[in-house]
Every structure is written in structure tokens, then in C-alpha cells.
Amino acid sequence: MALGTSHTESLELHTGVYSYATPDVFFLCSGSGLGKAVAKWRDLGENMKRFFVGEVLGLCLLIAFTGAAFSPAKGQDGARNQPGQFDFYVLALSWSPSFCAEVAGRGAGRVPRLQCGARPYAFVVHGLWPQYEHGFPENCQVPAPRLNRSIVSRMIDLMPAPRLIYNEWDKHGTCSGLSQRAYFETVRKARAAVNIPPEYVDLQKPLSVAPSAVEQAFIKANSDLVEGDIAVECHKKWLAEVRLCLSKDLKFRACPQVVKRSCRREQILMPPLRAGSSG
């Protein structure tokens, strides 16, 4: 999988008091949840009683006062983790040489042969992720329908990591509302909709570059792309990936919650392709 995953958190409180919470907390703060907790009050030890009063009830009050600002991530229709119920896609393109450089640097002898082997890859598809305006759905079918191996084989040119392909279907594809075949056809169409800047197609020397320069290179290569549609992700000193926001009909669109998580480093490193032409 690509370096770093910075989807918007599944639950978000804009006051900054809490960055996230779990669905269990919301159940506990509901009438039925509190009723069950109070019914078991006598069975709680003293430490748990103090925790319940000091922490859980405090959080419940905070939820009550903040209202809609602190709620599970959901689509415009209020649905959560429902297949097909989302607002837009994020197409994540990973810079493969960074991934391979980090794996090789671990020295554990576990370099993925396909992605980091003889064929050089440049930008590869990490995934096509359904998103809400705030947050994102995931694992919308549990267990997920087993992905057909023939589809995996056909996607290797764009996603040279079979385990990644299986994972992307389970976690994100099941939320698209599409069949397996249709989802990965959409992945291919989304990738085809993005032009890679020519200077990155066959990079032969290490390149130190500002994240903003990577962003501007993509904007220059894609006439309909603007600053509010793209985020550049970094991991340690490396360029990790470029994330582009697309409407359901695969047109570039604004995504402020994604963009605000762009890399803040002044310079990042793009390791070169090892040899030959890019993937």
C-alpha cells in the first residue's frame, strides 16, 4: 500500500477539542446506550465509575452541545457506509520509486518483486476512493465479495501489487455501488483522465522539489485542474503520492478537506526510476 493514509477522519469536531471518536461512543451517548450503562452502574468498580462520570458523560455533553459539528462521517443524504452513497472520488497516484526506496532501506529483504523489480514504475494507482465532503466510507460490504482473479491480473499494469488490489476492492470498491468489473473499469478511466507531467514520466536522476512545484506541474499538464482539486502527500523526506479529486463522472472538482492535508515540507525528494521507460 502507498505511503501514509490521510483520509479525513471518520468523525470530526471542528472546535478542535476532540479530533475523532468511535461509533461506540455515539451509541453510548444515545438514550438506549446510556440506559444500559446506568443499569449496570452497581456492577462497575470505583475506577470505572469515575471514568464514566468524568470522561464518558463529559464527552456526551460535548456531543450534545456541538450537535451536527460532531457526527459520524456521512454523505449528503445522511447515509454512512452505504454502497454508492458518497459525494466524489479521490484518485491517489503513488510515486513508486519512493515506496521502493523506503522498503529497500529497511534492509529486511522483503522488497516487492513486481512493483520494485525489473520493470520501472513511475506513478502507479494506489486507489480510487469514494469520499464524503467530510470523511469517507469504507468496508461497505463485510465480508466483501471475493474479487475475481482475472480482474486482478488486468489491473497489474496500473496497480502492480496484487494484495493492494484486493485491499482496495474490500475497503473502497465495495463503497462505490459498482460491480467489481465496473469499479476497476472506473479506476482505469480515472487514471486515463489524468495527464502525468512529462518531466516525471521517465525521471532518471533524484529530484529535490517543493510540493507546490509538483502540484503546479500537474496543473500545467491538465488544463481543467486547479489548486483546490489536488493534494501532494509526503512521507518522511519523499514524495508519497498525488491525490486528485474527481466527481462521479470523473471531472476534476474541489475538495477542501483533502487539500488542507497537503504536505507542508519545503522540499521533498523524488527518487528516480531505476532504468528504462516508465510504467
N, C-alpha and C positions, 0 to 999 in steps of 0.2 A: 504494500500500500504506500501511497505517497507520503512525503514528509509533512507532519503536522496536520491536524484537522481542526479548523476553526469555524465550523458552522456556528450560527447563532445559538446560544444556549436554549434548551427546550423550554425553560421558564425564565422570564426576565423581569426584574424590578428596576425601573429607571431611576428611582431615588438613590440607588447605589447602596442601600443598606444590606440587601442580600443579592448576590449575583445569580443564584439559582436555587431551586428546591425540587423535591421529587413529588410525583403524583401521590405517593403515600401521605405526604404532609397535607395535601389538599383534601384527601379522604378523611384524615384525622380531624381536620378543621371543619368538616361538614357536620350537619346535625347528627347523622347516624354514626359518624366516626367518634364524635365527642361523647355521644350517649354510650357507646360500647366501652370507651376508655373510662368514663366515670363509673360505669357498672363494675369495672374491675379495680376500682380505686383501693379497696380494702386489701387486695392481694399484692399491691405494689409495696416494695421496700421503701425505706425513708429516702434513699438517694434518688430512686425513680420518681417518688412524689415531688421532690424538689425540682427535678428536671422537668417534670410535666408542667408544674406551675410556672417555673422561671423561664423555660425555653419554649415549650410547645404552645402554651397558651399565649405567650408573648408573640410568637410568630403568627398564630391565628388572628390575634388582634391586628397585627400589621397587615395581614392579607385583607381583613375586613375594611380597614381604613383606606388602603390603596386601591381596592376594587379591581377594575379592569386593567390597571397598570401592572398587576402581578397575577398572571393567569397562565395556564398551560399554553404552549405554542399552538396556534390553530390557524386554519385558513379563514378566508373571508366569510364562509358560511358557518363557522363555528366548529367544524369537524376537526378531529385530531386523529392522525394516523389512519385516515380512510383513503384507500386507493383512489387515485385520480383527483382528490380534493387538495389542491395546492395552487400557488399563485404564479410561480415561474420556476425555471431551471437555473442551476449553476453548472456550467461546463468547466471542470477542473482539468487543466493541462499541466502535467508534471514535467519538470526538466530532468530527463532520465539520467544524464551524467552526474547530477548532484546526488541522486539516490544511490547510484552505483559507487560513487566516491565514498559516501558515508559507510555503506556496507563493507566495502573493501578496507576502510580504515579501522573497522572493528577487529580485523585480523582473526575472525572466528572460522574462516574457511566456508562460509555459507553464502557466497555471492550467487545470486540467482543466475543460472546459466543462460536462460533465454533472454531476459532483459539486459543482462550485463555480460553477455558472451561475445561471440564473433561479430554479430551484426550490430552496428552502432545505431542507437536511437537518440533522437533529439527530444522534442516534446511528445509525450505519449498521453493518452487519455487516462486520467485517474478515475473519473466518473462523471455521470450526468445526474445531478441531484435535484429532485423536487424540493421546492422551498416555500415557506410561508413568508409573508412580509416581515414577520418576526418569528424566527425559529424555523424548524423543518420537521417533516415527518420521517419516520424510519421504521423498518421492520413491520410493514403494514400487513403482512401475512405470516403468521407463526403457527407451524413451521412453513417456510416458503416452499412453493412448488419447486421440485428439483430441476435445475437448469439443464437443458438438453446439451449434450457434449458437442454436437455439431455446431451449435451457436458459439460455444467457447472457441472452437477451432477457427471459426470465421472471424472472430474478433481479435485474434492474436496480433494482427498487423498494427492495430491501434492500441491494444492493451496487452503488452507482452508479458503477462503474468496470469496464468490460469486461476490461481487462488483469488486474485484480485477480482477477476470477472465474476466468479461465483459469489464473492462477498458483496460486490456492487449490486448484483441482482437481488440478493437476500435483503440487504439493508435499504437500498434506494429504488431499484427497479420495481419492487413489489408495491411501491407507493405511487408509481406513475399511472396506474389504472390501465396499463397496456399489457398485451401478451408478451411473453419472452421475446419472440421474434420481433414484434413491433417496437418494443423498448430498445433493443440493440440496433435496430434499423434507425431509430431516432438518435441514438448515440452517434452513429456513423454520419447521419445528416447534420447533426450539430457540429461535429468535428469538421465536416466539409464546408460549413458556413463560415469558418474562421480561417483567415489567411495568416500563416506564420511569417513574421518579419524575415526578409531574405537574409539578413545578417546573422540569423540564428539557425538557419536551415542546415548549414554544414560548418559549424564552428570548429576551427582547428587549433585554436590557442585559448588558454584561460582568459576570461574576460572579467574585469572588475567593472561593475556598472551600478549606477544608482537605481533603486526600484522604480523611481519615476521615469527613468530613461527606458526601462523595459515596457512600462505602461505606454509611453509615448510611441515607442516602436510599433506596438500592436495597434494603436490608434491610427498611425500613419498607414499601416498595411490594410486597415479595414475602414472604409470610408464612412460607414454608419455607426462606428463605435465612438463613444465619448467617455470622458473621465469618470462619470458616475456609473458606468457599466462594467468596470473592470477592477480587479484587486490583484496585487502581486504579493505572494506569500514567500517568506524566507524561513530557513531553518538553520540555526547557528550562523555560519558565515555564507551559506549557499542560497542561491535562488531555489526555492522548493517548487512553486508552481504559479501559474497564472489562472485566475478564476474569472470567467466571463458570464455575465447574467443574460439569460435569454428568455423571451416569452415562450408560451407553449407552442407558438408557430415558428419558433427559433429565430426571432428577431432580437437584436440587442436591446436591452432595456435597463433602466436604472435600478439599483439595489443598494441603498444607503447602508443597510445593516451589514452587508457583505463588505462593501468598500471601506467602511470605517475600521476594519480589522487588517488593512493592508500593512505590509512590512514598514517599520519605522527606521530601519538601519540606513545610514548614509550611503554605504556601498555594500554590494553583495557580489559573490563570486559565481560565475558560470563556468564550471569545468568544461573542457572541450569534448567533442566526440572523439572516440579513440582512433578511428581510421575510416576511410571510405565515405560513402554517402549516407545521409541521414535516413531514419525511419519515420 
